[in-house]
Amino acid sequence: DDGGVGLLHAMIEDRGDEYFISDLGSSEGTFQNGDRILESKLTSGDELKVGPFRIQFFIGIPKPAAPPKVSGTQTPAAP
């Protein structure tokens, strides 16, 4: 709920094997990777901005940028 986001602001469509984002006439605009768009093909990892909200679009499960941090030392449990 934000004044910069319209009730029908943008739409993501599955068109076969591809995804597209379309701005639905919003006054504030829809942005993909920093560029204002009316309609654009999406690729995995794209950053979308709708009002003050940032959305990362992924197809499938995103891969981590780095291995998880391990805190402390773990000792194997005794049998």
MDAnalysis code that builds the backbone (N, CA, C; Angstrom):
import MDAnalysis as mda
import numpy as np

u = mda.Universe.empty(237, n_residues=79, atom_resindex=np.repeat(np.arange(79), 3), trajectory=True)
u.add_TopologyAttr("name", ["N", "CA", "C"] * 79)
u.add_TopologyAttr("resid", np.arange(1, 80))
u.add_TopologyAttr("resname", ["ASP", "ASP", "GLY", "GLY", "VAL", "GLY", "LEU", "LEU", "HIS", "ALA", "MET", "ILE", "GLU", "ASP", "ARG", "GLY", "ASP", "GLU", "TYR", "PHE", "ILE", "SER", "ASP", "LEU", "GLY", "SER", "SER", "GLU", "GLY", "THR", "PHE", "GLN", "ASN", "GLY", "ASP", "ARG", "ILE", "LEU", "GLU", "SER", "LYS", "LEU", "THR", "SER", "GLY", "ASP", "GLU", "LEU", "LYS", "VAL", "GLY", "PRO", "PHE", "ARG", "ILE", "GLN", "PHE", "PHE", "ILE", "GLY", "ILE", "PRO", "LYS", "PRO", "ALA", "ALA", "PRO", "PRO", "LYS", "VAL", "SER", "GLY", "THR", "GLN", "THR", "PRO", "ALA", "ALA", "PRO"])
u.atoms.positions = np.array([
    [0.844, -1.170, 0.000],
    [0.000, 0.000, 0.000],
    [0.890, 1.234, 0.000],
    [0.994, 1.903, -1.144],
    [1.839, 3.078, -1.283],
    [1.269, 3.961, -2.379],
    [1.361, 5.281, -2.203],
    [0.839, 6.215, -3.190],
    [1.534, 6.142, -4.539],
    [2.762, 5.602, -4.578],
    [3.505, 5.485, -5.836],
    [3.186, 4.230, -6.622],
    [2.274, 3.416, -6.092],
    [1.913, 2.160, -6.753],
    [0.425, 2.179, -7.061],
    [0.092, 2.013, -8.334],
    [-1.306, 1.980, -8.732],
    [-1.946, 0.641, -8.415],
    [-3.264, 0.642, -8.291],
    [-3.994, -0.594, -8.016],
    [-3.722, -1.633, -9.112],
    [-3.690, -1.209, -10.369],
    [-3.311, -2.066, -11.502],
    [-2.080, -1.431, -12.146],
    [-0.951, -1.588, -11.519],
    [0.281, -0.900, -11.895],
    [1.018, -1.587, -13.047],
    [1.269, -2.879, -12.890],
    [2.048, -3.628, -13.879],
    [1.601, -5.085, -13.870],
    [1.997, -5.799, -14.921],
    [1.620, -7.211, -15.042],
    [2.805, -7.999, -15.593],
    [3.016, -9.186, -15.043],
    [4.005, -10.122, -15.582],
    [3.232, -11.240, -16.255],
    [3.588, -11.514, -17.507],
    [2.896, -12.532, -18.307],
    [3.838, -13.642, -18.719],
    [3.350, -14.866, -18.645],
    [4.047, -16.043, -19.159],
    [3.554, -16.244, -20.590],
    [4.453, -16.073, -21.561],
    [4.102, -16.252, -22.974],
    [4.904, -17.433, -23.529],
    [4.452, -18.603, -23.207],
    [5.163, -19.808, -23.656],
    [6.404, -20.011, -22.819],
    [7.565, -19.904, -23.440],
    [8.837, -20.093, -22.736],
    [9.463, -18.781, -22.293],
    [8.756, -17.659, -22.444],
    [9.315, -16.353, -22.097],
    [8.362, -15.598, -21.172],
    [8.936, -14.671, -20.403],
    [8.153, -13.829, -19.503],
    [8.317, -12.374, -19.918],
    [7.227, -11.613, -19.811],
    [7.235, -10.198, -20.162],
    [6.602, -9.403, -19.037],
    [7.096, -8.173, -18.849],
    [6.475, -7.243, -17.909],
    [5.885, -6.099, -18.714],
    [4.691, -5.671, -18.329],
    [4.014, -4.563, -18.994],
    [3.554, -3.565, -17.943],
    [3.819, -2.283, -18.189],
    [3.271, -1.225, -17.353],
    [1.829, -1.028, -17.801],
    [0.919, -0.897, -16.857],
    [-0.498, -0.794, -17.190],
    [-0.998, 0.652, -17.110],
    [-0.146, 1.595, -17.519],
    [-0.532, 2.998, -17.538],
    [-0.340, 3.694, -16.204],
    [0.590, 3.218, -15.405],
    [0.829, 3.823, -14.092],
    [1.412, 5.227, -14.250],
    [1.117, 6.093, -13.293],
    [1.641, 7.460, -13.362],
    [3.114, 7.526, -12.950],
    [3.541, 6.649, -12.065],
    [4.924, 6.652, -11.565],
    [5.877, 5.819, -12.423],
    [5.339, 4.936, -13.242],
    [6.171, 4.117, -14.120],
    [6.596, 2.804, -13.505],
    [7.072, 1.923, -14.377],
    [7.614, 0.623, -14.006],
    [9.027, 0.575, -14.564],
    [9.969, 0.100, -13.767],
    [11.379, 0.122, -14.163],
    [11.961, -1.288, -14.151],
    [12.790, -1.556, -15.151],
    [13.495, -2.834, -15.265],
    [14.975, -2.512, -15.369],
    [15.744, -2.959, -14.390],
    [17.185, -2.708, -14.355],
    [17.509, -1.224, -14.522],
    [16.685, -0.360, -13.906],
    [16.927, 1.079, -13.924],
    [16.298, 1.837, -15.072],
    [15.772, 1.136, -16.079],
    [15.169, 1.784, -17.240],
    [13.647, 1.731, -17.145],
    [13.005, 2.862, -17.428],
    [11.538, 2.882, -17.439],
    [11.061, 2.119, -18.676],
    [10.076, 1.245, -18.493],
    [9.596, 0.414, -19.602],
    [8.075, 0.533, -19.742],
    [7.607, 0.237, -20.937],
    [6.175, 0.045, -21.169],
    [5.893, -1.442, -21.267],
    [6.740, -2.146, -22.024],
    [6.680, -3.604, -22.117],
    [8.077, -4.091, -22.436],
    [8.486, -5.176, -21.774],
    [9.838, -5.683, -21.983],
    [9.907, -7.160, -21.626],
    [10.781, -7.871, -22.324],
    [11.037, -9.281, -22.018],
    [11.868, -9.351, -20.740],
    [11.518, -10.272, -19.865],
    [12.247, -10.467, -18.611],
    [13.258, -11.593, -18.751],
    [14.373, -11.425, -18.067],
    [15.343, -12.503, -17.951],
    [15.611, -12.726, -16.466],
    [16.009, -13.917, -16.124],
    [16.266, -14.258, -14.735],
    [17.324, -13.336, -14.150],
    [17.035, -12.782, -12.976],
    [17.962, -11.880, -12.308],
    [17.631, -10.410, -12.509],
    [16.659, -10.092, -13.359],
    [16.270, -8.695, -13.575],
    [15.764, -8.083, -12.275],
    [16.054, -6.779, -12.102],
    [15.520, -6.055, -10.964],
    [14.401, -5.148, -11.455],
    [13.238, -5.277, -10.846],
    [12.079, -4.469, -11.200],
    [11.840, -3.471, -10.072],
    [11.367, -2.273, -10.436],
    [11.039, -1.265, -9.429],
    [9.639, -0.769, -9.719],
    [8.780, -0.898, -8.720],
    [7.397, -0.445, -8.791],
    [7.201, 0.448, -7.572],
    [7.046, 1.756, -7.796],
    [6.992, 2.693, -6.677],
    [8.286, 2.571, -5.891],
    [8.214, 2.501, -4.563],
    [9.431, 2.382, -3.762],
    [9.916, 0.930, -3.595],
    [9.228, -0.002, -4.240],
    [9.533, -1.424, -4.039],
    [10.443, -1.977, -5.129],
    [11.472, -2.712, -4.707],
    [12.370, -3.407, -5.630],
    [12.032, -4.885, -5.603],
    [11.948, -5.474, -6.781],
    [11.589, -6.887, -6.915],
    [12.649, -7.551, -7.778],
    [13.213, -8.649, -7.325],
    [14.141, -9.408, -8.153],
    [13.371, -10.550, -8.786],
    [13.470, -10.652, -10.109],
    [12.741, -11.660, -10.873],
    [13.682, -12.804, -11.197],
    [13.302, -14.014, -10.797],
    [14.099, -15.199, -11.098],
    [13.223, -16.266, -11.733],
    [13.778, -16.954, -12.688],
    [13.141, -18.126, -13.273],
    [13.830, -19.315, -12.626],
    [13.082, -20.120, -11.903],
    [13.679, -21.230, -11.163],
    [14.210, -20.748, -9.828],
    [15.096, -21.484, -9.246],
    [15.658, -21.151, -7.942],
    [16.948, -20.379, -8.148],
    [17.062, -19.165, -7.556],
    [18.293, -18.390, -7.736],
    [19.469, -19.058, -7.049],
    [20.635, -18.937, -7.651],
    [21.845, -19.499, -7.065],
    [22.460, -18.459, -6.138],
    [22.991, -18.893, -4.983],
    [23.589, -17.927, -4.059],
    [24.827, -17.280, -4.668],
    [25.064, -16.015, -4.307],
    [26.232, -15.286, -4.809],
    [27.516, -15.757, -4.138],
    [27.397, -16.290, -2.916],
    [28.562, -16.760, -2.167],
    [28.119, -17.922, -1.286],
    [29.074, -18.778, -0.880],
    [28.703, -19.875, 0.009],
    [28.212, -19.330, 1.349],
    [27.339, -20.065, 2.030],
    [26.839, -19.592, 3.327],
    [27.960, -19.485, 4.350],
    [27.837, -18.498, 5.243],
    [28.835, -18.329, 6.309],
    [28.532, -19.324, 7.420],
    [29.581, -19.926, 7.951],
    [29.440, -20.868, 9.047],
    [29.945, -20.162, 10.305],
    [29.087, -20.089, 11.320],
    [29.496, -19.416, 12.547],
    [29.895, -20.471, 13.583],
    [31.056, -20.269, 14.186],
    [31.523, -21.193, 15.218],
    [32.003, -22.511, 14.647],
    [32.520, -23.333, 15.504],
    [33.009, -24.645, 15.106],
    [32.035, -25.696, 15.607],
    [31.692, -26.599, 14.762],
    [30.769, -27.661, 15.163],
    [31.564, -28.938, 15.389],
    [31.242, -29.625, 16.460],
    [31.895, -30.877, 16.785],
    [30.899, -31.997, 16.496],
    [31.347, -33.044, 15.810],
    [30.429, -34.153, 15.535],
    [29.886, -34.750, 16.837],
    [28.634, -35.144, 16.809],
    [28.009, -35.746, 17.985],
    [28.587, -37.134, 18.247],
    [28.723, -37.476, 19.525],
    [29.238, -38.798, 19.894],
    [28.153, -39.838, 19.677],
    [28.568, -41.065, 19.238],
    [27.562, -42.112, 19.002],
    [26.916, -42.605, 20.254],
])
